Every structure is written in C-alpha cells, then in structure tokens.
Amino acid sequence: MKSYSLKSLGNKNDYMTILKETDDGYVIKIVRDLDGYEETKTDFLSKELFESCIRTGYLTEITEPVKIAVNA
C-alpha cells in the first residue's frame, strides 16, 4: 500500500493510503489532522482524478512510513 501526503494550507499532516486498486480507480483511506483530532474517511478515487492530483502536486508520495502520534 502506498501513502501520499495531501497538499493543504498551514502545517498539517494530512495523508491518504491506497487500500485497493480496481479497474476504475482506487479505494483510499484519508486521514486528516483537525487541531489534534484525527478524522478518518474511506472513499473512492478515480484513476483520472488520481493522475491529475499527482501531476498538479496535490498528492506527493510518502517514501517513509506514516507515523501516528499516540497520546499517553
């Protein structure tokens, strides 16, 4: 599974992970940091939209594993 950083305003660590590839696109998990609260969604992204997001820089592949902070 590949993960991608989402371009966003400010210093946020939003990212998405491809869970499954289909003929039409990808099933993805999006994780957004909302002021310390983590929002997770599962959605579908068409291959055309995915390729457009890569070309425009909205999505950037993450080469290191995503680290999730755990509150003590």
FILOSE-625901 format. One record per atom (N, C-alpha, C): y, x, z; residue in three letters; atom name; residue number from 0. Coordinates in nm, 4 decimals. Layout:
<site><v>Y</v><u>X</u><w>Z</w><type>ALA</type><atom>CA</atom><seq>NUM</seq></site>
...
//
This chain:
<site><v>-0.1184</v><u>0.0842</u><w>0.0000</w><type>MET</type><atom>N</atom><seq>0</seq></site>
<site><v>0.0000</v><u>0.0000</u><w>0.0000</w><type>MET</type><atom>CA</atom><seq>0</seq></site>
<site><v>0.1239</v><u>0.0881</u><w>0.0000</w><type>MET</type><atom>C</atom><seq>0</seq></site>
<site><v>0.2128</v><u>0.0613</u><w>-0.0911</w><type>LYS</type><atom>N</atom><seq>1</seq></site>
<site><v>0.3380</v><u>0.1348</u><w>-0.0974</w><type>LYS</type><atom>CA</atom><seq>1</seq></site>
<site><v>0.4462</v><u>0.0567</u><w>-0.0243</w><type>LYS</type><atom>C</atom><seq>1</seq></site>
<site><v>0.5388</v><u>0.1309</u><w>0.0353</w><type>SER</type><atom>N</atom><seq>2</seq></site>
<site><v>0.6525</v><u>0.0700</u><w>0.1033</w><type>SER</type><atom>CA</atom><seq>2</seq></site>
<site><v>0.7810</v><u>0.1154</u><w>0.0364</w><type>SER</type><atom>C</atom><seq>2</seq></site>
<site><v>0.8813</v><u>0.0271</u><w>0.0420</w><type>TYR</type><atom>N</atom><seq>3</seq></site>
<site><v>1.0096</v><u>0.0523</u><w>-0.0223</w><type>TYR</type><atom>CA</atom><seq>3</seq></site>
<site><v>1.1220</v><u>0.0165</u><w>0.0728</w><type>TYR</type><atom>C</atom><seq>3</seq></site>
<site><v>1.2240</v><u>0.1009</u><w>0.0749</w><type>SER</type><atom>N</atom><seq>4</seq></site>
<site><v>1.3440</v><u>0.0742</u><w>0.1520</w><type>SER</type><atom>CA</atom><seq>4</seq></site>
<site><v>1.4323</v><u>-0.0204</u><w>0.0718</w><type>SER</type><atom>C</atom><seq>4</seq></site>
<site><v>1.4919</v><u>-0.1199</u><w>0.1397</w><type>LEU</type><atom>N</atom><seq>5</seq></site>
<site><v>1.5822</v><u>-0.2141</u><w>0.0733</w><type>LEU</type><atom>CA</atom><seq>5</seq></site>
<site><v>1.7258</v><u>-0.1664</u><w>0.0924</w><type>LEU</type><atom>C</atom><seq>5</seq></site>
<site><v>1.8009</v><u>-0.1637</u><w>-0.0151</w><type>LYS</type><atom>N</atom><seq>6</seq></site>
<site><v>1.9410</v><u>-0.1269</u><w>-0.0067</w><type>LYS</type><atom>CA</atom><seq>6</seq></site>
<site><v>2.0144</v><u>-0.2394</u><w>0.0653</w><type>LYS</type><atom>C</atom><seq>6</seq></site>
<site><v>2.0900</v><u>-0.2035</u><w>0.1698</w><type>SER</type><atom>N</atom><seq>7</seq></site>
<site><v>2.1620</v><u>-0.3051</u><w>0.2447</w><type>SER</type><atom>CA</atom><seq>7</seq></site>
<site><v>2.2925</v><u>-0.2460</u><w>0.2969</w><type>SER</type><atom>C</atom><seq>7</seq></site>
<site><v>2.3792</v><u>-0.3325</u><w>0.3436</w><type>LEU</type><atom>N</atom><seq>8</seq></site>
<site><v>2.5060</v><u>-0.2884</u><w>0.3992</w><type>LEU</type><atom>CA</atom><seq>8</seq></site>
<site><v>2.4859</v><u>-0.2334</u><w>0.5393</w><type>LEU</type><atom>C</atom><seq>8</seq></site>
<site><v>2.5629</v><u>-0.1318</u><w>0.5748</w><type>GLY</type><atom>N</atom><seq>9</seq></site>
<site><v>2.5523</v><u>-0.0759</u><w>0.7082</w><type>GLY</type><atom>CA</atom><seq>9</seq></site>
<site><v>2.4333</v><u>0.0161</u><w>0.7217</w><type>GLY</type><atom>C</atom><seq>9</seq></site>
<site><v>2.3995</v><u>0.0448</u><w>0.8451</w><type>ASN</type><atom>N</atom><seq>10</seq></site>
<site><v>2.2906</v><u>0.1369</u><w>0.8756</w><type>ASN</type><atom>CA</atom><seq>10</seq></site>
<site><v>2.1674</v><u>0.0589</u><w>0.9199</w><type>ASN</type><atom>C</atom><seq>10</seq></site>
<site><v>2.1065</v><u>-0.0117</u><w>0.8278</w><type>LYS</type><atom>N</atom><seq>11</seq></site>
<site><v>1.9894</v><u>-0.0935</u><w>0.8587</w><type>LYS</type><atom>CA</atom><seq>11</seq></site>
<site><v>1.8646</v><u>-0.0265</u><w>0.8037</w><type>LYS</type><atom>C</atom><seq>11</seq></site>
<site><v>1.7514</v><u>-0.0584</u><w>0.8632</w><type>ASN</type><atom>N</atom><seq>12</seq></site>
<site><v>1.6233</v><u>-0.0017</u><w>0.8207</w><type>ASN</type><atom>CA</atom><seq>12</seq></site>
<site><v>1.5332</v><u>-0.1101</u><w>0.7656</w><type>ASN</type><atom>C</atom><seq>12</seq></site>
<site><v>1.5836</v><u>-0.1910</u><w>0.6740</w><type>ASP</type><atom>N</atom><seq>13</seq></site>
<site><v>1.5041</v><u>-0.2970</u><w>0.6133</w><type>ASP</type><atom>CA</atom><seq>13</seq></site>
<site><v>1.4090</v><u>-0.2363</u><w>0.5107</w><type>ASP</type><atom>C</atom><seq>13</seq></site>
<site><v>1.2873</v><u>-0.2889</u><w>0.5065</w><type>TYR</type><atom>N</atom><seq>14</seq></site>
<site><v>1.1914</v><u>-0.2371</u><w>0.4105</w><type>TYR</type><atom>CA</atom><seq>14</seq></site>
<site><v>1.0931</v><u>-0.3458</u><w>0.3692</w><type>TYR</type><atom>C</atom><seq>14</seq></site>
<site><v>1.0200</v><u>-0.3192</u><w>0.2615</w><type>MET</type><atom>N</atom><seq>15</seq></site>
<site><v>0.9146</v><u>-0.4097</u><w>0.2166</w><type>MET</type><atom>CA</atom><seq>15</seq></site>
<site><v>0.7905</v><u>-0.3290</u><w>0.1854</w><type>MET</type><atom>C</atom><seq>15</seq></site>
<site><v>0.6764</v><u>-0.3947</u><w>0.1998</w><type>THR</type><atom>N</atom><seq>16</seq></site>
<site><v>0.5478</v><u>-0.3335</u><w>0.1713</w><type>THR</type><atom>CA</atom><seq>16</seq></site>
<site><v>0.4719</v><u>-0.4231</u><w>0.0750</w><type>THR</type><atom>C</atom><seq>16</seq></site>
<site><v>0.4130</v><u>-0.3641</u><w>-0.0273</w><type>ILE</type><atom>N</atom><seq>17</seq></site>
<site><v>0.3302</v><u>-0.4406</u><w>-0.1217</w><type>ILE</type><atom>CA</atom><seq>17</seq></site>
<site><v>0.1937</v><u>-0.4623</u><w>-0.0564</w><type>ILE</type><atom>C</atom><seq>17</seq></site>
<site><v>0.1571</v><u>-0.5884</u><w>-0.0393</w><type>LEU</type><atom>N</atom><seq>18</seq></site>
<site><v>0.0288</v><u>-0.6229</u><w>0.0218</w><type>LEU</type><atom>CA</atom><seq>18</seq></site>
<site><v>-0.0808</v><u>-0.6414</u><w>-0.0816</w><type>LEU</type><atom>C</atom><seq>18</seq></site>
<site><v>-0.0427</v><u>-0.6972</u><w>-0.1991</w><type>LYS</type><atom>N</atom><seq>19</seq></site>
<site><v>-0.1427</v><u>-0.7287</u><w>-0.3018</w><type>LYS</type><atom>CA</atom><seq>19</seq></site>
<site><v>-0.0737</v><u>-0.7366</u><w>-0.4377</w><type>LYS</type><atom>C</atom><seq>19</seq></site>
<site><v>-0.1396</v><u>-0.6881</u><w>-0.5407</w><type>GLU</type><atom>N</atom><seq>20</seq></site>
<site><v>-0.0880</v><u>-0.6995</u><w>-0.6770</w><type>GLU</type><atom>CA</atom><seq>20</seq></site>
<site><v>-0.1663</v><u>-0.8073</u><w>-0.7514</w><type>GLU</type><atom>C</atom><seq>20</seq></site>
<site><v>-0.0939</v><u>-0.8940</u><w>-0.8237</w><type>THR</type><atom>N</atom><seq>21</seq></site>
<site><v>-0.1560</v><u>-0.9960</u><w>-0.9073</w><type>THR</type><atom>CA</atom><seq>21</seq></site>
<site><v>-0.1144</v><u>-0.9710</u><w>-1.0516</w><type>THR</type><atom>C</atom><seq>21</seq></site>
<site><v>-0.1624</v><u>-1.0520</u><w>-1.1434</w><type>ASP</type><atom>N</atom><seq>22</seq></site>
<site><v>-0.1237</v><u>-1.0374</u><w>-1.2838</w><type>ASP</type><atom>CA</atom><seq>22</seq></site>
<site><v>0.0253</v><u>-1.0611</u><w>-1.3049</w><type>ASP</type><atom>C</atom><seq>22</seq></site>
<site><v>0.0844</v><u>-1.1503</u><w>-1.2244</w><type>ASP</type><atom>N</atom><seq>23</seq></site>
<site><v>0.2249</v><u>-1.1881</u><w>-1.2418</w><type>ASP</type><atom>CA</atom><seq>23</seq></site>
<site><v>0.3218</v><u>-1.1089</u><w>-1.1555</w><type>ASP</type><atom>C</atom><seq>23</seq></site>
<site><v>0.2727</v><u>-1.0445</u><w>-1.0490</w><type>GLY</type><atom>N</atom><seq>24</seq></site>
<site><v>0.3641</v><u>-0.9742</u><w>-0.9607</w><type>GLY</type><atom>CA</atom><seq>24</seq></site>
<site><v>0.2963</v><u>-0.9240</u><w>-0.8350</w><type>GLY</type><atom>C</atom><seq>24</seq></site>
<site><v>0.3704</v><u>-0.9296</u><w>-0.7252</w><type>TYR</type><atom>N</atom><seq>25</seq></site>
<site><v>0.3243</v><u>-0.8697</u><w>-0.6009</w><type>TYR</type><atom>CA</atom><seq>25</seq></site>
<site><v>0.3448</v><u>-0.9647</u><w>-0.4829</w><type>TYR</type><atom>C</atom><seq>25</seq></site>
<site><v>0.2478</v><u>-0.9656</u><w>-0.3921</w><type>VAL</type><atom>N</atom><seq>26</seq></site>
<site><v>0.2651</v><u>-1.0312</u><w>-0.2635</w><type>VAL</type><atom>CA</atom><seq>26</seq></site>
<site><v>0.3205</v><u>-0.9218</u><w>-0.1726</w><type>VAL</type><atom>C</atom><seq>26</seq></site>
<site><v>0.4358</v><u>-0.9495</u><w>-0.1107</w><type>ILE</type><atom>N</atom><seq>27</seq></site>
<site><v>0.5045</v><u>-0.8472</u><w>-0.0328</w><type>ILE</type><atom>CA</atom><seq>27</seq></site>
<site><v>0.5339</v><u>-0.8953</u><w>0.1086</w><type>ILE</type><atom>C</atom><seq>27</seq></site>
<site><v>0.5498</v><u>-0.7989</u><w>0.1988</w><type>LYS</type><atom>N</atom><seq>28</seq></site>
<site><v>0.5949</v><u>-0.8275</u><w>0.3342</w><type>LYS</type><atom>CA</atom><seq>28</seq></site>
<site><v>0.7310</v><u>-0.7605</u><w>0.3484</w><type>LYS</type><atom>C</atom><seq>28</seq></site>
<site><v>0.8322</v><u>-0.8384</u><w>0.3878</w><type>ILE</type><atom>N</atom><seq>29</seq></site>
<site><v>0.9676</v><u>-0.7871</u><w>0.4062</w><type>ILE</type><atom>CA</atom><seq>29</seq></site>
<site><v>0.9962</v><u>-0.7843</u><w>0.5562</w><type>ILE</type><atom>C</atom><seq>29</seq></site>
<site><v>1.0428</v><u>-0.6702</u><w>0.6045</w><type>VAL</type><atom>N</atom><seq>30</seq></site>
<site><v>1.0790</v><u>-0.6560</u><w>0.7452</w><type>VAL</type><atom>CA</atom><seq>30</seq></site>
<site><v>1.2276</v><u>-0.6217</u><w>0.7510</w><type>VAL</type><atom>C</atom><seq>30</seq></site>
<site><v>1.3054</v><u>-0.7045</u><w>0.8217</w><type>ARG</type><atom>N</atom><seq>31</seq></site>
<site><v>1.4496</v><u>-0.6843</u><w>0.8363</w><type>ARG</type><atom>CA</atom><seq>31</seq></site>
<site><v>1.4834</v><u>-0.6647</u><w>0.9832</w><type>ARG</type><atom>C</atom><seq>31</seq></site>
<site><v>1.5724</v><u>-0.5685</u><w>1.0079</w><type>ASP</type><atom>N</atom><seq>32</seq></site>
<site><v>1.6212</v><u>-0.5420</u><w>1.1436</w><type>ASP</type><atom>CA</atom><seq>32</seq></site>
<site><v>1.7511</v><u>-0.6185</u><w>1.1613</w><type>ASP</type><atom>C</atom><seq>32</seq></site>
<site><v>1.7492</v><u>-0.7190</u><w>1.2467</w><type>LEU</type><atom>N</atom><seq>33</seq></site>
<site><v>1.8671</v><u>-0.8014</u><w>1.2731</w><type>LEU</type><atom>CA</atom><seq>33</seq></site>
<site><v>1.9170</v><u>-0.7740</u><w>1.4140</w><type>LEU</type><atom>C</atom><seq>33</seq></site>
<site><v>1.9948</v><u>-0.6661</u><w>1.4286</w><type>ASP</type><atom>N</atom><seq>34</seq></site>
<site><v>2.0501</v><u>-0.6262</u><w>1.5582</w><type>ASP</type><atom>CA</atom><seq>34</seq></site>
<site><v>1.9428</v><u>-0.6155</u><w>1.6660</w><type>ASP</type><atom>C</atom><seq>34</seq></site>
<site><v>1.8376</v><u>-0.5432</u><w>1.6363</w><type>GLY</type><atom>N</atom><seq>35</seq></site>
<site><v>1.7300</v><u>-0.5221</u><w>1.7327</w><type>GLY</type><atom>CA</atom><seq>35</seq></site>
<site><v>1.6178</v><u>-0.6239</u><w>1.7253</w><type>GLY</type><atom>C</atom><seq>35</seq></site>
<site><v>1.6413</v><u>-0.7360</u><w>1.6602</w><type>TYR</type><atom>N</atom><seq>36</seq></site>
<site><v>1.5380</v><u>-0.8378</u><w>1.6421</w><type>TYR</type><atom>CA</atom><seq>36</seq></site>
<site><v>1.4761</v><u>-0.8169</u><w>1.5043</w><type>TYR</type><atom>C</atom><seq>36</seq></site>
<site><v>1.3467</v><u>-0.8094</u><w>1.4981</w><type>GLU</type><atom>N</atom><seq>37</seq></site>
<site><v>1.2775</v><u>-0.7852</u><w>1.3719</w><type>GLU</type><atom>CA</atom><seq>37</seq></site>
<site><v>1.2307</v><u>-0.9155</u><w>1.3098</w><type>GLU</type><atom>C</atom><seq>37</seq></site>
<site><v>1.2746</v><u>-0.9421</u><w>1.1871</w><type>GLU</type><atom>N</atom><seq>38</seq></site>
<site><v>1.2327</v><u>-1.0615</u><w>1.1137</w><type>GLU</type><atom>CA</atom><seq>38</seq></site>
<site><v>1.1350</v><u>-1.0185</u><w>1.0048</w><type>GLU</type><atom>C</atom><seq>38</seq></site>
<site><v>1.0182</v><u>-1.0828</u><w>1.0003</w><type>THR</type><atom>N</atom><seq>39</seq></site>
<site><v>0.9157</v><u>-1.0500</u><w>0.9014</w><type>THR</type><atom>CA</atom><seq>39</seq></site>
<site><v>0.8859</v><u>-1.1721</u><w>0.8164</w><type>THR</type><atom>C</atom><seq>39</seq></site>
<site><v>0.8830</v><u>-1.1515</u><w>0.6837</w><type>LYS</type><atom>N</atom><seq>40</seq></site>
<site><v>0.8509</v><u>-1.2587</u><w>0.5891</w><type>LYS</type><atom>CA</atom><seq>40</seq></site>
<site><v>0.7471</v><u>-1.2082</u><w>0.4903</w><type>LYS</type><atom>C</atom><seq>40</seq></site>
<site><v>0.6621</v><u>-1.2981</u><w>0.4458</w><type>THR</type><atom>N</atom><seq>41</seq></site>
<site><v>0.5707</v><u>-1.2693</u><w>0.3364</w><type>THR</type><atom>CA</atom><seq>41</seq></site>
<site><v>0.6164</v><u>-1.3525</u><w>0.2179</w><type>THR</type><atom>C</atom><seq>41</seq></site>
<site><v>0.6242</v><u>-1.2890</u><w>0.0996</w><type>ASP</type><atom>N</atom><seq>42</seq></site>
<site><v>0.6805</v><u>-1.3567</u><w>-0.0171</w><type>ASP</type><atom>CA</atom><seq>42</seq></site>
<site><v>0.6137</v><u>-1.3037</u><w>-0.1432</w><type>ASP</type><atom>C</atom><seq>42</seq></site>
<site><v>0.6555</v><u>-1.3570</u><w>-0.2568</w><type>PHE</type><atom>N</atom><seq>43</seq></site>
<site><v>0.6064</v><u>-1.3136</u><w>-0.3873</w><type>PHE</type><atom>CA</atom><seq>43</seq></site>
<site><v>0.7229</v><u>-1.2565</u><w>-0.4670</w><type>PHE</type><atom>C</atom><seq>43</seq></site>
<site><v>0.6983</v><u>-1.1465</u><w>-0.5388</w><type>LEU</type><atom>N</atom><seq>44</seq></site>
<site><v>0.7996</v><u>-1.0821</u><w>-0.6213</w><type>LEU</type><atom>CA</atom><seq>44</seq></site>
<site><v>0.7397</v><u>-1.0592</u><w>-0.7597</w><type>LEU</type><atom>C</atom><seq>44</seq></site>
<site><v>0.8047</v><u>-1.1132</u><w>-0.8635</w><type>SER</type><atom>N</atom><seq>45</seq></site>
<site><v>0.7525</v><u>-1.0957</u><w>-0.9992</w><type>SER</type><atom>CA</atom><seq>45</seq></site>
<site><v>0.7638</v><u>-0.9491</u><w>-1.0417</w><type>SER</type><atom>C</atom><seq>45</seq></site>
<site><v>0.6805</v><u>-0.9076</u><w>-1.1354</w><type>LYS</type><atom>N</atom><seq>46</seq></site>
<site><v>0.6838</v><u>-0.7700</u><w>-1.1832</w><type>LYS</type><atom>CA</atom><seq>46</seq></site>
<site><v>0.8173</v><u>-0.7377</u><w>-1.2499</w><type>LYS</type><atom>C</atom><seq>46</seq></site>
<site><v>0.8736</v><u>-0.8344</u><w>-1.3209</w><type>GLU</type><atom>N</atom><seq>47</seq></site>
<site><v>1.0023</v><u>-0.8123</u><w>-1.3876</w><type>GLU</type><atom>CA</atom><seq>47</seq></site>
<site><v>1.1130</v><u>-0.7872</u><w>-1.2865</w><type>GLU</type><atom>C</atom><seq>47</seq></site>
<site><v>1.1163</v><u>-0.8681</u><w>-1.1791</w><type>LEU</type><atom>N</atom><seq>48</seq></site>
<site><v>1.2188</v><u>-0.8505</u><w>-1.0766</w><type>LEU</type><atom>CA</atom><seq>48</seq></site>
<site><v>1.1970</v><u>-0.7199</u><w>-1.0005</w><type>LEU</type><atom>C</atom><seq>48</seq></site>
<site><v>1.0731</v><u>-0.6864</u><w>-0.9715</w><type>PHE</type><atom>N</atom><seq>49</seq></site>
<site><v>1.0428</v><u>-0.5609</u><w>-0.9033</w><type>PHE</type><atom>CA</atom><seq>49</seq></site>
<site><v>1.0929</v><u>-0.4419</u><w>-0.9848</w><type>PHE</type><atom>C</atom><seq>49</seq></site>
<site><v>1.0626</v><u>-0.4389</u><w>-1.1136</w><type>GLU</type><atom>N</atom><seq>50</seq></site>
<site><v>1.1059</v><u>-0.3290</u><w>-1.2006</w><type>GLU</type><atom>CA</atom><seq>50</seq></site>
<site><v>1.2580</v><u>-0.3211</u><w>-1.2086</w><type>GLU</type><atom>C</atom><seq>50</seq></site>
<site><v>1.3246</v><u>-0.4357</u><w>-1.2113</w><type>SER</type><atom>N</atom><seq>51</seq></site>
<site><v>1.4705</v><u>-0.4391</u><w>-1.2133</w><type>SER</type><atom>CA</atom><seq>51</seq></site>
<site><v>1.5278</v><u>-0.3817</u><w>-1.0828</w><type>SER</type><atom>C</atom><seq>51</seq></site>
<site><v>1.4669</v><u>-0.4159</u><w>-0.9701</w><type>CYS</type><atom>N</atom><seq>52</seq></site>
<site><v>1.5128</v><u>-0.3647</u><w>-0.8402</w><type>CYS</type><atom>CA</atom><seq>52</seq></site>
<site><v>1.4958</v><u>-0.2131</u><w>-0.8301</w><type>CYS</type><atom>C</atom><seq>52</seq></site>
<site><v>1.3884</v><u>-0.1600</u><w>-0.8868</w><type>ILE</type><atom>N</atom><seq>53</seq></site>
<site><v>1.3670</v><u>-0.0148</u><w>-0.8883</w><type>ILE</type><atom>CA</atom><seq>53</seq></site>
<site><v>1.4734</v><u>0.0520</u><w>-0.9762</w><type>ILE</type><atom>C</atom><seq>53</seq></site>
<site><v>1.4964</v><u>-0.0026</u><w>-1.0959</w><type>ARG</type><atom>N</atom><seq>54</seq></site>
<site><v>1.5947</v><u>0.0551</u><w>-1.1891</w><type>ARG</type><atom>CA</atom><seq>54</seq></site>
<site><v>1.7353</v><u>0.0585</u><w>-1.1310</w><type>ARG</type><atom>C</atom><seq>54</seq></site>
<site><v>1.7747</v><u>-0.0477</u><w>-1.0605</w><type>THR</type><atom>N</atom><seq>55</seq></site>
<site><v>1.9110</v><u>-0.0576</u><w>-1.0088</w><type>THR</type><atom>CA</atom><seq>55</seq></site>
<site><v>1.9288</v><u>0.0123</u><w>-0.8744</w><type>THR</type><atom>C</atom><seq>55</seq></site>
<site><v>1.8204</v><u>0.0592</u><w>-0.8132</w><type>GLY</type><atom>N</atom><seq>56</seq></site>
<site><v>1.8305</v><u>0.1291</u><w>-0.6862</w><type>GLY</type><atom>CA</atom><seq>56</seq></site>
<site><v>1.8278</v><u>0.0388</u><w>-0.5645</w><type>GLY</type><atom>C</atom><seq>56</seq></site>
<site><v>1.8044</v><u>-0.0915</u><w>-0.5844</w><type>TYR</type><atom>N</atom><seq>57</seq></site>
<site><v>1.7938</v><u>-0.1821</u><w>-0.4700</w><type>TYR</type><atom>CA</atom><seq>57</seq></site>
<site><v>1.6698</v><u>-0.1492</u><w>-0.3866</w><type>TYR</type><atom>C</atom><seq>57</seq></site>
<site><v>1.5632</v><u>-0.1048</u><w>-0.4538</w><type>LEU</type><atom>N</atom><seq>58</seq></site>
<site><v>1.4409</v><u>-0.0625</u><w>-0.3862</w><type>LEU</type><atom>CA</atom><seq>58</seq></site>
<site><v>1.4202</v><u>0.0870</u><w>-0.4098</w><type>LEU</type><atom>C</atom><seq>58</seq></site>
<site><v>1.3875</v><u>0.1603</u><w>-0.3031</w><type>THR</type><atom>N</atom><seq>59</seq></site>
<site><v>1.3579</v><u>0.3028</u><w>-0.3121</w><type>THR</type><atom>CA</atom><seq>59</seq></site>
<site><v>1.2265</v><u>0.3275</u><w>-0.2406</w><type>THR</type><atom>C</atom><seq>59</seq></site>
<site><v>1.1318</v><u>0.3936</u><w>-0.3082</w><type>GLU</type><atom>N</atom><seq>60</seq></site>
<site><v>1.0014</v><u>0.4166</u><w>-0.2469</w><type>GLU</type><atom>CA</atom><seq>60</seq></site>
<site><v>1.0150</v><u>0.5054</u><w>-0.1236</w><type>GLU</type><atom>C</atom><seq>60</seq></site>
<site><v>0.9433</v><u>0.4670</u><w>-0.0184</w><type>ILE</type><atom>N</atom><seq>61</seq></site>
<site><v>0.9404</v><u>0.5448</u><w>0.1053</w><type>ILE</type><atom>CA</atom><seq>61</seq></site>
<site><v>0.8219</v><u>0.6403</u><w>0.0963</w><type>ILE</type><atom>C</atom><seq>61</seq></site>
<site><v>0.8498</v><u>0.7688</u><w>0.1082</w><type>THR</type><atom>N</atom><seq>62</seq></site>
<site><v>0.7418</v><u>0.8675</u><w>0.0966</w><type>THR</type><atom>CA</atom><seq>62</seq></site>
<site><v>0.6737</v><u>0.8936</u><w>0.2300</w><type>THR</type><atom>C</atom><seq>62</seq></site>
<site><v>0.7437</v><u>0.8683</u><w>0.3426</w><type>GLU</type><atom>N</atom><seq>63</seq></site>
<site><v>0.6847</v><u>0.8842</u><w>0.4749</w><type>GLU</type><atom>CA</atom><seq>63</seq></site>
<site><v>0.6443</v><u>0.7471</u><w>0.5272</w><type>GLU</type><atom>C</atom><seq>63</seq></site>
<site><v>0.5415</v><u>0.7401</u><w>0.6106</w><type>PRO</type><atom>N</atom><seq>64</seq></site>
<site><v>0.5023</v><u>0.6106</u><w>0.6685</w><type>PRO</type><atom>CA</atom><seq>64</seq></site>
<site><v>0.6176</v><u>0.5507</u><w>0.7490</w><type>PRO</type><atom>C</atom><seq>64</seq></site>
<site><v>0.6297</v><u>0.4182</u><w>0.7443</w><type>VAL</type><atom>N</atom><seq>65</seq></site>
<site><v>0.7336</v><u>0.3483</u><w>0.8187</w><type>VAL</type><atom>CA</atom><seq>65</seq></site>
<site><v>0.6962</v><u>0.3497</u><w>0.9668</w><type>VAL</type><atom>C</atom><seq>65</seq></site>
<site><v>0.7909</v><u>0.3926</u><w>1.0491</w><type>LYS</type><atom>N</atom><seq>66</seq></site>
<site><v>0.7676</v><u>0.3953</u><w>1.1933</w><type>LYS</type><atom>CA</atom><seq>66</seq></site>
<site><v>0.8391</v><u>0.2789</u><w>1.2557</w><type>LYS</type><atom>C</atom><seq>66</seq></site>
<site><v>0.7678</v><u>0.2023</u><w>1.3337</w><type>ILE</type><atom>N</atom><seq>67</seq></site>
<site><v>0.8258</v><u>0.0855</u><w>1.4002</w><type>ILE</type><atom>CA</atom><seq>67</seq></site>
<site><v>0.8470</v><u>0.1197</u><w>1.5469</w><type>ILE</type><atom>C</atom><seq>67</seq></site>
<site><v>0.9695</v><u>0.1018</u><w>1.5943</w><type>ALA</type><atom>N</atom><seq>68</seq></site>
<site><v>1.0007</v><u>0.1296</u><w>1.7341</w><type>ALA</type><atom>CA</atom><seq>68</seq></site>
<site><v>0.9346</v><u>0.0264</u><w>1.8238</w><type>ALA</type><atom>C</atom><seq>68</seq></site>
<site><v>0.8818</v><u>0.0707</u><w>1.9342</w><type>VAL</type><atom>N</atom><seq>69</seq></site>
<site><v>0.8183</v><u>-0.0185</u><w>2.0312</w><type>VAL</type><atom>CA</atom><seq>69</seq></site>
<site><v>0.9012</v><u>-0.0129</u><w>2.1583</w><type>VAL</type><atom>C</atom><seq>69</seq></site>
<site><v>0.9452</v><u>-0.1286</u><w>2.2043</w><type>ASN</type><atom>N</atom><seq>70</seq></site>
<site><v>1.0241</v><u>-0.1343</u><w>2.3274</w><type>ASN</type><atom>CA</atom><seq>70</seq></site>
<site><v>0.9323</v><u>-0.1184</u><w>2.4489</w><type>ASN</type><atom>C</atom><seq>70</seq></site>
<site><v>0.9763</v><u>-0.0363</u><w>2.5427</w><type>ALA</type><atom>N</atom><seq>71</seq></site>
<site><v>0.8949</v><u>-0.0124</u><w>2.6632</w><type>ALA</type><atom>CA</atom><seq>71</seq></site>
<site><v>0.9151</v><u>-0.1226</u><w>2.7647</w><type>ALA</type><atom>C</atom><seq>71</seq></site>
//
